[in-house]
Amino acid sequence: MTGKPVYATETVKGTDTAARRKADKALTKLLAQVESQRAPSSTVTFGYTLDEWLPKADIEDDTREMYRGYIERSIRPVLGDVPVSKLNARALESLYAELRRCRVRCDRKLYIEKHTKDGPHDCKASKCKPHVCRPLAKSSVRQIHAIISGALNAAVRWDWISTSPAKVAQKPKQQPPQPQPPSVTEAARLVDEAFRMDGEDNDDWGTLVWLVMTTGIRRGEVCALRWSRIDLDEGIIEVRRSYSLRAGVGKEKDTKTHQMRRIALDTETTVLLREHKERARAKFAVLGIDLTDDMYVFTGIRDPDPYKPYSPHAVSSRYKEMAKRLNIDTHLHSLRHYSATELLTAGIDLRTVAGRLGHGGGGATTLKVYAAWVAASDRKAAEILGSRMPKRAPKPDTSV
């Protein structure tokens, strides 16, 4: 990789017969390495390994950009110049520990992190910002471990190293999911406010919030939804694509689990979507545009282009502002949690809920995330079964 010769060497001390036997064994091992074209003593750096692995990794573009940020901020400054053959589990665990202490890996000495003025000045008088250690979240450190592990696994496949130290390095334990869906009262207030925001003659925003709440559809999925994927006669929507926006460039891609799913709609939701479609038809007719099935269901407010979907960032931002105005601490993804928990609490089976949410693993993910609500559903099932059991005759009173 560097254009320089690689020498496989091993030193055996001594001149006696035993030392000669050890030297013969060492020579046999080195010859085997050369024959198999392996180079465990490769001088390729870990930074070079990352640069080779990242463009080839089978991941989404958004994930690739996120990984690139972690590499430049946290991995390359520490491990970039280390030969990949010399990287060990201790070095990885030391990095993880440092990041859990301070995300910028400071030297524990007090310094000014941000100056309020350029040039010489009195930091105390200018109230410059001193550095305060902020640990990196466990989930972020686990992401960093996944990046390092992926690159080292590639180095093993490419015969740069014989084993990956990431397999034995300890990473932070994964925190159990703690979904916080809005209460029934809060959900009602959010829906009412969503329908109120657009006025009496326009319920587009309210319809979007209602649809997310009743189906548990993801943000990118609702933005990518087209009229061709909605069967209003059957009351079914097909979720096949997701829409993402990065650096101002939007694109459609597969759903998170790369699977299509069909979600049944209730009568009220079907009626709302019919009304929404008629409003869209009338709105575009004014612009001289006929509504077709390949147009997006939800478009932006300022730019109602039927071939340009509602921006995912704009949806989240508008929802957050609405919730803040109502003094409710929540975000759009919590509506997905609300849909799941309400179904489970009502006694709907786990597999059906997992199918509506688009969870993989046959319900394993749903069970892990919503374990507390599954337990509540199990209690309700027990009470229902108990109420249907035949009543036992009371025992005769034998007391004197």
C-alpha positions as CSV (number, residue, x, y, z in Angstrom):
1,M,0.0,0.0,0.0
2,T,2.9,2.4,0.7
3,G,5.2,1.2,-2.2
4,K,7.9,0.1,0.2
5,P,9.2,-3.4,0.8
6,V,7.8,-5.2,3.8
7,Y,10.3,-7.4,5.7
8,A,9.0,-10.3,7.9
9,T,11.6,-10.8,10.7
10,E,11.9,-12.5,14.0
11,T,14.9,-12.6,16.4
12,V,16.0,-15.8,18.2
13,K,18.8,-15.4,20.8
14,G,21.4,-18.0,21.4
15,T,23.8,-20.2,19.4
16,D,23.0,-23.6,20.9
17,T,21.0,-26.5,19.4
18,A,17.8,-25.4,21.1
19,A,18.1,-21.9,19.7
20,R,18.7,-23.3,16.2
21,R,15.5,-25.3,16.5
22,K,13.6,-22.2,17.6
23,A,15.1,-20.3,14.6
24,D,14.0,-23.1,12.2
25,K,10.4,-22.9,13.6
26,A,10.4,-19.1,13.3
27,L,11.7,-19.3,9.7
28,T,8.9,-21.8,8.8
29,K,6.3,-19.4,10.3
30,L,7.7,-16.5,8.3
31,L,7.7,-18.4,5.1
32,A,4.1,-19.4,5.7
33,Q,3.2,-15.8,6.0
34,V,4.9,-14.9,2.8
35,E,3.3,-17.8,1.0
36,S,-0.2,-16.8,2.1
37,Q,0.7,-13.1,1.2
38,R,-0.3,-12.0,4.7
39,A,1.3,-8.9,6.2
40,P,0.6,-8.7,9.9
41,S,3.5,-6.3,10.3
42,S,2.0,-3.9,7.8
43,T,2.9,-0.2,8.4
44,V,-0.4,1.0,7.1
45,T,-1.9,3.5,9.6
46,F,-5.3,3.2,11.1
47,G,-6.2,6.6,9.5
48,Y,-5.4,5.1,6.1
49,T,-7.6,2.1,6.9
50,L,-10.5,4.4,7.8
51,D,-10.1,6.3,4.5
52,E,-10.2,3.0,2.6
53,W,-13.1,1.5,4.5
54,L,-15.6,4.4,4.7
55,P,-16.3,4.9,1.0
56,K,-16.7,1.1,0.5
57,A,-18.9,0.5,3.6
58,D,-22.4,-0.7,2.8
59,I,-24.2,2.0,4.7
60,E,-26.6,4.9,3.9
61,D,-25.2,8.2,2.8
62,D,-26.6,9.9,5.9
63,T,-24.9,7.3,8.1
64,R,-21.6,7.7,6.1
65,E,-21.7,11.5,6.8
66,M,-22.3,10.9,10.5
67,Y,-19.5,8.4,10.6
68,R,-17.1,10.9,8.9
69,G,-17.9,13.5,11.6
70,Y,-17.1,11.0,14.4
71,I,-13.8,10.0,12.6
72,E,-12.6,13.6,12.2
73,R,-13.6,14.8,15.7
74,S,-12.8,11.8,17.9
75,I,-11.0,8.9,16.2
76,R,-8.4,10.3,13.8
77,P,-6.7,12.8,16.2
78,V,-6.0,9.9,18.6
79,L,-5.6,6.8,16.5
80,G,-5.0,8.1,13.0
81,D,-1.2,7.8,13.0
82,V,-1.1,4.4,14.8
83,P,-0.1,1.5,12.5
84,V,-3.1,-0.7,12.2
85,S,-1.0,-3.8,13.2
86,K,-0.1,-2.1,16.5
87,L,-3.6,-1.2,17.5
88,N,-4.8,-3.1,20.6
89,A,-7.9,-3.4,22.8
90,R,-6.2,-1.3,25.6
91,A,-5.8,1.7,23.2
92,L,-9.5,1.4,22.2
93,E,-10.7,1.2,25.8
94,S,-8.5,4.2,26.8
95,L,-10.1,6.3,24.0
96,Y,-13.6,5.3,25.1
97,A,-12.8,6.2,28.7
98,E,-11.4,9.6,27.7
99,L,-14.5,10.4,25.6
100,R,-16.8,9.4,28.5
101,R,-14.8,11.8,30.7
102,C,-14.5,14.7,28.2
103,R,-15.6,14.8,24.5
104,V,-12.6,17.0,23.5
105,R,-10.2,14.9,25.6
106,C,-8.8,17.9,27.5
107,D,-5.6,17.5,29.7
108,R,-7.6,18.4,32.8
109,K,-6.1,21.9,33.0
110,L,-8.2,25.0,33.1
111,Y,-8.3,26.9,29.9
112,I,-10.6,29.3,28.0
113,E,-12.6,27.4,25.5
114,K,-14.2,30.4,23.7
115,H,-13.0,34.0,23.7
116,T,-15.5,36.8,23.3
117,K,-13.1,39.1,21.6
118,D,-10.2,38.8,19.1
119,G,-6.7,40.0,20.1
120,P,-5.3,40.8,23.6
121,H,-8.0,41.4,26.2
122,D,-9.0,40.6,29.8
123,C,-10.8,37.3,29.7
124,K,-12.2,37.7,33.1
125,A,-13.6,41.2,32.4
126,S,-14.9,40.0,28.9
127,K,-16.5,37.0,30.5
128,C,-14.9,34.5,28.1
129,K,-16.2,31.0,28.3
130,P,-14.0,28.6,30.3
131,H,-13.8,25.0,29.3
132,V,-16.2,22.6,31.2
133,C,-15.7,18.9,30.6
134,R,-18.8,17.4,28.9
135,P,-18.8,13.6,28.5
136,L,-19.8,12.0,25.3
137,A,-23.0,10.0,25.6
138,K,-22.7,6.2,25.8
139,S,-24.7,5.8,22.6
140,S,-22.2,8.0,20.8
141,V,-19.2,6.1,22.1
142,R,-20.9,2.9,20.9
143,Q,-21.2,4.5,17.5
144,I,-17.5,5.2,17.5
145,H,-16.8,1.6,18.5
146,A,-19.0,0.4,15.6
147,I,-16.9,2.6,13.2
148,I,-13.6,1.3,14.5
149,S,-14.9,-2.3,14.5
150,G,-16.0,-2.0,10.9
151,A,-12.7,-0.6,9.7
152,L,-10.7,-3.2,11.6
153,N,-12.9,-6.0,10.2
154,A,-12.1,-4.7,6.8
155,A,-8.4,-4.7,7.6
156,V,-8.7,-8.4,8.6
157,R,-10.5,-9.2,5.3
158,W,-7.8,-7.4,3.4
159,D,-5.0,-9.4,5.2
160,W,-3.5,-6.3,6.8
161,I,-4.0,-7.7,10.3
162,S,-4.8,-11.2,11.5
163,T,-7.4,-10.4,14.2
164,S,-9.4,-7.4,15.2
165,P,-8.8,-5.9,18.7
166,A,-12.3,-4.4,18.6
167,K,-13.8,-7.8,19.1
168,V,-12.4,-8.0,22.6
169,A,-12.4,-4.3,23.6
170,Q,-15.2,-3.4,26.0
171,K,-17.6,-0.7,24.9
172,P,-20.1,1.2,27.1
173,K,-23.3,-0.8,27.9
174,Q,-26.3,0.1,25.9
175,Q,-28.9,2.1,27.7
176,P,-32.4,0.5,27.7
177,P,-34.9,2.4,25.5
178,Q,-37.0,4.8,27.5
179,P,-39.8,6.1,25.2
180,Q,-41.8,9.1,26.5
181,P,-45.0,9.3,24.6
182,P,-47.4,12.2,25.2
183,S,-50.4,11.4,27.5
184,V,-53.9,11.1,26.0
185,T,-54.7,14.6,27.2
186,E,-51.5,16.0,25.7
187,A,-52.1,14.2,22.4
188,A,-55.6,15.7,22.2
189,R,-54.3,19.2,22.8
190,L,-51.6,18.7,20.1
191,V,-54.1,17.5,17.5
192,D,-56.5,20.3,18.2
193,E,-53.7,22.9,18.0
194,A,-52.5,21.4,14.7
195,F,-55.9,21.7,13.1
196,R,-56.3,25.2,14.5
197,M,-53.0,26.5,13.1
198,D,-54.0,26.4,9.4
199,G,-57.4,27.9,9.9
200,E,-60.9,26.6,9.1
201,D,-60.4,26.1,5.4
202,N,-57.0,24.4,5.5
203,D,-56.4,21.3,7.7
204,D,-53.2,20.1,5.9
205,W,-50.9,20.4,9.0
206,G,-53.6,18.8,11.2
207,T,-54.0,15.9,8.8
208,L,-50.3,15.3,8.8
209,V,-50.1,15.2,12.6
210,W,-53.2,13.1,12.8
211,L,-51.8,10.6,10.3
212,V,-48.5,10.2,12.2
213,M,-50.3,9.8,15.4
214,T,-52.7,7.1,14.2
215,T,-50.3,5.1,12.1
216,G,-46.9,5.5,13.8
217,I,-45.3,6.3,10.5
218,R,-41.8,7.8,10.6
219,R,-41.0,11.4,9.7
220,G,-39.2,10.6,6.5
221,E,-41.9,8.1,5.5
222,V,-44.7,10.6,5.8
223,C,-42.8,13.2,3.8
224,A,-42.1,10.6,1.0
225,L,-45.8,9.5,0.8
226,R,-47.4,9.8,-2.6
227,W,-51.1,9.6,-3.6
228,S,-50.3,6.4,-5.5
229,R,-49.5,4.7,-2.2
230,I,-52.9,5.5,-0.6
231,D,-56.0,3.4,-1.4
232,L,-58.8,5.5,0.1
233,D,-61.5,2.9,-1.0
234,E,-59.7,0.1,0.9
235,G,-58.4,2.3,3.7
236,I,-54.8,1.3,3.2
237,I,-51.5,3.1,2.8
238,E,-48.3,1.5,1.5
239,V,-45.0,2.7,3.0
240,R,-42.3,2.0,0.5
241,R,-39.9,5.0,0.6
242,S,-38.4,7.6,3.0
243,Y,-37.3,11.1,2.3
244,S,-34.1,12.6,3.7
245,L,-32.6,16.1,3.5
246,R,-28.9,16.8,4.0
247,A,-27.0,20.0,3.2
248,G,-30.1,21.3,1.4
249,V,-30.2,18.3,-0.9
250,G,-33.2,16.0,-0.6
251,K,-33.6,12.5,-1.9
252,E,-35.8,9.4,-1.6
253,K,-34.4,6.2,-0.3
254,D,-35.6,2.9,1.2
255,T,-37.3,2.7,4.5
256,K,-35.2,2.2,7.6
257,T,-35.7,-1.6,7.5
258,H,-35.6,-1.7,3.7
259,Q,-39.1,-3.3,3.7
260,M,-42.5,-2.3,2.3
261,R,-45.4,-2.4,4.7
262,R,-49.2,-1.9,4.4
263,I,-51.0,0.0,7.2
264,A,-54.8,-0.1,7.7
265,L,-56.5,3.2,8.2
266,D,-59.5,3.9,10.4
267,T,-62.6,5.6,9.0
268,E,-61.8,9.0,10.5
269,T,-58.3,9.0,9.0
270,T,-59.7,8.0,5.6
271,V,-62.2,10.9,5.7
272,L,-59.5,13.4,6.6
273,L,-57.3,12.1,3.7
274,R,-60.2,12.4,1.2
275,E,-60.8,16.0,2.3
276,H,-57.0,16.7,2.1
277,K,-56.9,15.3,-1.4
278,E,-59.8,17.5,-2.6
279,R,-58.1,20.6,-1.1
280,A,-54.9,19.7,-2.9
281,R,-56.8,19.2,-6.2
282,A,-58.4,22.7,-5.8
283,K,-55.2,24.4,-4.8
284,F,-53.2,23.1,-7.7
285,A,-56.1,23.7,-10.2
286,V,-55.7,27.4,-9.4
287,L,-52.1,27.0,-10.6
288,G,-53.2,25.2,-13.7
289,I,-51.9,21.8,-12.4
290,D,-53.9,18.6,-12.4
291,L,-53.5,16.4,-9.4
292,T,-51.9,13.0,-10.3
293,D,-51.0,9.9,-8.3
294,D,-47.3,10.5,-8.5
295,M,-47.5,13.8,-6.5
296,Y,-46.6,14.0,-2.9
297,V,-49.4,13.9,-0.3
298,F,-47.8,16.6,1.9
299,T,-46.0,19.6,0.4
300,G,-44.4,22.7,2.0
301,I,-46.4,25.8,3.1
302,R,-44.3,28.4,1.5
303,D,-43.5,26.4,-1.6
304,P,-46.6,24.2,-2.4
305,D,-44.9,22.3,-5.2
306,P,-46.7,19.0,-5.7
307,Y,-43.4,17.4,-6.9
308,K,-41.5,18.6,-3.9
309,P,-42.3,17.0,-0.5
310,Y,-42.6,18.7,2.9
311,S,-39.1,19.1,4.3
312,P,-38.5,16.7,7.2
313,H,-36.6,19.4,9.1
314,A,-39.5,21.8,8.6
315,V,-42.0,19.2,9.9
316,S,-39.9,18.6,13.0
317,S,-39.3,22.3,13.6
318,R,-43.0,23.3,13.2
319,Y,-44.1,20.5,15.5
320,K,-41.6,21.4,18.2
321,E,-42.7,25.1,18.1
322,M,-46.3,24.0,18.4
323,A,-45.5,21.7,21.4
324,K,-43.5,24.5,23.0
325,R,-46.4,26.9,22.6
326,L,-48.6,24.4,24.4
327,N,-46.0,23.9,27.1
328,I,-45.6,20.2,26.3
329,D,-42.1,18.7,26.3
330,T,-42.2,16.4,23.3
331,H,-41.1,15.9,19.7
332,L,-42.5,14.4,16.6
333,H,-41.0,11.0,17.1
334,S,-43.0,10.7,20.3
335,L,-46.2,10.4,18.3
336,R,-44.8,7.1,17.0
337,H,-44.3,6.0,20.6
338,Y,-47.9,7.2,21.4
339,S,-49.3,5.1,18.6
340,A,-47.4,2.0,19.7
341,T,-48.2,2.3,23.4
342,E,-51.9,3.0,22.9
343,L,-52.2,-0.1,20.8
344,L,-50.3,-2.3,23.2
345,T,-52.3,-1.0,26.2
346,A,-55.5,-1.7,24.3
347,G,-54.4,-5.4,24.0
348,I,-53.3,-5.5,20.4
349,D,-50.8,-8.3,19.8
350,L,-47.1,-7.5,19.6
351,R,-46.7,-8.8,16.0
352,T,-49.4,-6.5,14.7
353,V,-48.0,-3.5,16.4
354,A,-44.5,-4.3,15.1
355,G,-45.9,-4.6,11.6
356,R,-47.6,-1.2,11.7
357,L,-44.4,0.5,13.0
358,G,-42.1,-1.3,10.5
359,H,-40.0,-3.0,13.1
360,G,-37.8,-5.9,12.0
361,G,-37.1,-9.1,14.0
362,G,-40.7,-10.3,14.2
363,G,-41.4,-8.0,17.2
364,A,-38.1,-8.3,19.0
365,T,-37.4,-4.6,18.6
366,T,-40.9,-3.7,19.6
367,L,-40.7,-5.8,22.8
368,K,-37.3,-4.3,23.7
369,V,-38.5,-0.7,23.3
370,Y,-42.0,-1.0,24.7
371,A,-41.5,-3.7,27.4
372,A,-43.3,-1.8,30.1
373,W,-46.4,-1.4,27.9
374,V,-46.3,-5.0,26.9
375,A,-46.4,-6.0,30.6
376,A,-49.4,-3.7,31.0
377,S,-51.1,-5.4,28.1
378,D,-50.3,-8.8,29.6
379,R,-51.9,-7.8,32.9
380,K,-55.1,-6.8,31.0
381,A,-55.1,-10.1,29.1
382,A,-54.8,-11.9,32.4
383,E,-57.8,-10.0,33.9
384,I,-59.8,-10.7,30.7
385,L,-59.0,-14.4,30.9
386,G,-59.8,-14.5,34.6
387,S,-63.2,-12.9,34.1
388,R,-64.1,-15.6,31.5
389,M,-63.1,-18.5,33.7
390,P,-66.0,-20.6,35.1
391,K,-67.0,-19.5,38.6
392,R,-66.2,-21.9,41.4
393,A,-68.9,-22.8,43.9
394,P,-68.2,-21.3,47.4
395,K,-66.9,-23.8,50.0
396,P,-69.4,-24.8,52.7
397,D,-69.0,-23.0,56.0
398,T,-67.7,-25.7,58.4
399,S,-67.2,-23.3,61.4
400,V,-69.2,-24.2,64.5
